[in-house]
Amino acid sequence: MTEPDATAVEWWLWPNVLALDAPIVAVVWQRFLAGSFGVPVPGAASVVLGMVVWAIYLLDRRFDAARPESVQPRHTFARRNSSLVTALALTALCAAALLATALPRAYLEVGAVVAGLVAGYFGLVHLTGTALSLAKEALVGVLFAAGASVPLLASGVPLVVWLPPSTAFGLLCWLNCVLIEQWESGPKGLGVVPASLGVAVVLCGATSPTAVHVALGAAAALLALLHAVRLRTGTRLARVLADVALLTPLATWCPS
């Protein structure tokens, strides 16, 4: 299957171009993980998470778009609409900051730590220009999972109980990022890394509640399937479906 023209944007690609897929995944897993351990999540916490993740991804793409090797549709859109992308990101951050004032103090304290780590990531990757290679995808996975796990971090659930499934989710996000990077840029000597990450997701999530373990395993299996058929689907569709694959909690869980 041949790739479409670089300037054309199919309708199904727009959620990715506009960075709407990441906040959806983050909110689904935030509520899914918390609900699996009986931890209630204020609606405002999910809105704040979604807005913050959206802003982070918009800004990340805004910086990536400045690099000549960034030629994917999401980068092209950010490059051509840099002012709009920046304005949307800042507006989302301001809205999140206002809504965050309604959250419990524990959420704010944990969220501040995660925000500091994200700021460190931006400084390391975009301001210093440090080449992190595979480590960049690992950092994205860890930070993404940390953001989704704020309710668990702020709750009284023992660390040893919720940390394994949250870690497994971080590994799943890492796998997602690694595969997308490989599909878009070539193997770059990744070798057995994707397969190892897939196995690690399943093993690390083994002590999780059944629904969480099933969701993790199903997502890893779907990513493996996409990797196998990517030459037939094309990189763009595979990239979109890679994020859809992370929505497996919706198959076994009803948001409350």
N, C-alpha and C positions, 0 to 999 in steps of 0.2 A: 504493500500500500504506500503510495507516494504521499509526502507531506504537502499540505495546502500552501498557497502563496503566503509569504511571511506577513504581508500587509492585511490579509483578510482575517476577520475575527468571526468565527461561527457563533451562533446565538448561545450554544451550550458552554462556550468558553468564557462568557462575560462574568459569571460569578468568580472565576479565578482571576480574570483580568482586574476586577474591582476588589479583589482580596476579601470576598465575602465568605469563601469556603472555610478559611481557618477559624474565624470566630464561631461559626456554626459547630465545627468539630469540638472546639474548646468548651463551649457551653454544654453540649451533649455529654461530653465525658465528665465535666464538672459535676453535673447533676446525677449522672449515672454512678460515678464512683462514690459520691457522698451518700446517695440513696441506698447503695448496696451495704453501707455500714450504719444505716439509720440516722444519718446526719442531715437535718433540715437545712436547706439553702435559701436564704432570702432572695426574692425575685430581683431585688436591686443588685445583689452580688453577681447574678448571671448577666444582667445588663452591663454592669461595670466591666466584667471580664470580656464580654463580647466587644465592647467599645475599645477597650485597651488593646486587645489582640488585633482588632481591625487597624487601629492607629499604628501599631508596631509594624504590621506587615506592609502597610502603605508607605511608611517611612523607610523601611528596609528596601523596598523596591525603588523608592525615590533615589536612594543612594546607589543601589546596584545599577540603575539605569545610566548612571554617569560612566560606567565602564564600557568600553567599546565591544567587549565580548558578550555583553548582555543583549541578546537579540530576540528573546522570547516575546510573545505578544504582551504579556504583563509588563515587561520592561519598556517596550516600545510605547505603550500607553502612558506609563509613568514619565517617560522622557518627553513626550509630546504635550503632556498635560501636567507638568511639574507643579505649577502654581495651584491647580485644582487639587492634586493629590496631597500636597502639603497642607492646604486649607482644610481638607476633609480630615486629615490626621489630627491636626491641632484642635479642630472642633470636637472630634471624638474624645480626645484626651480631656478637654475642658468639661465636656458633659459627664465623663466618667468621674472626674474629680468632684463635681458637684453632687452626683449621686452617691459617691463613696462616703459622704458625710453622714449618710443615714445608716451605714453599716456598723456592726459591733466593733468595739475597739480591737478585739483579737484579729479580726479580718484586716483592719488597717495596719496593724503591726506586722503581720505575716506578709501582707501585700506589699508593704514598704521594702521588705527584704528582697522579695522577688523582683520588684521594680529596680532596686539597686543592682541586682545581678544582670537584668536586661540592659540597664544603662552601661554596665561594664562590657557587655557583649557588643553593643553599638560602638563604644569607644575603641575596643580592640579590633573589630572587623572593619569599621567604616572610617574611623578617624586616624588610626595608626596604619591602616592598610596591611595589617598582618595577614599573611597567607596561612590559613588554618587547615586547608584541605579537608580531610575527613572529619577533623575535630569540629569544624563549623556546624556540620549536620548533627553531630553529637550534642553540641551546646544548644542548638535549636530544639532538639528533642527533649533535653533535660528541662530547659526553661519553659517549654510549652506544657509539659507535664506538671511542673511546679505551679504554674498559674492555675491549671485546672484542679490542683490538689489543695488550694488555699483553704477551702472549708474543712478538709480533713486535718490540715496543719493547725487550724484554729480551734478544732474541737477537742474533746477529751478522749477520743479513740486512741488506744495505745499505738505508738509508732510502729512496733513490730507487726501490728495487725494490718495497717493500711499501706505501709511503705512498699511491700513487695508488688501489689497490683499497680501502684502509682509508678514504681520503677519500670514494671513491664510496659505500662503505657508510654513511658518515656522512650523505652527501647523501640516500641512500635512506631513512634513518631520519628525516631532516628532512622529506622528502616525505610519509612516513607520518604524521608528527605534524601537518603542515599540512593534509592532507586530512581527518584525523579532526576537527581543530578546525573546519574549514570545514563539515563535515557536521553537527556538533553545535551550532555557534553561528551559522552563516550565513557568506556569503562574506567580509564585512568588507573588501572592496576588495582581495582577494588577486590578482585579475586573472590574469596569465599566469604567476604564480609556480610553481604546481604543474607546469605543462607545462615550464617552464624547468628545474626541478629534475630532472624525468624525463630530459630530454635531457642534462643535466649528469652524471647517474649513468652513462648509457651511454658518454658521451665520456670521462669521467674513468677509467672502468674499462677502457678500450680496450687498455691495455698490460698488463692483468692476465692471469694464466693463463686459458686458455679456459673452464674450468669456472667460475671466479669471474665472468668477464665474462658468461657465459650466465646464471648465477644472478642477477646484478645486473639484467641486462636483463629477465629473466623476471619478477622481482619488481616492477620498475617498470611493466611491461606489465599485470600483474595489478592493481596499484593503479589504473592508468588505467581498466581495465575496471570495477573496483568503483565508481570515480567516475561512470562512465557509467550504471551500473544501480542506483545507490544509492536512487533514488526507488522502484524496484520491490522491492528487498530490505528497505528500511527502514534507518534509521541504526544501530540496535543491531547487526544482523547484519553490515552493511557494516563497522562498527567492529571486530568480532571477526575478520572475514575479512581485514581490512587487516593484522593481525598474522600471520595464517596465511600471507599472501602473502609475508612475509619469510622463510619457511622453505623457499624454493626450493633451497637447497643440498642438502636431503635427497633431491631428485630425481636428482642427478648424483653424489652423494658418499656414501660409507659411513663413518660415524664409526669411529675406531679407538681 
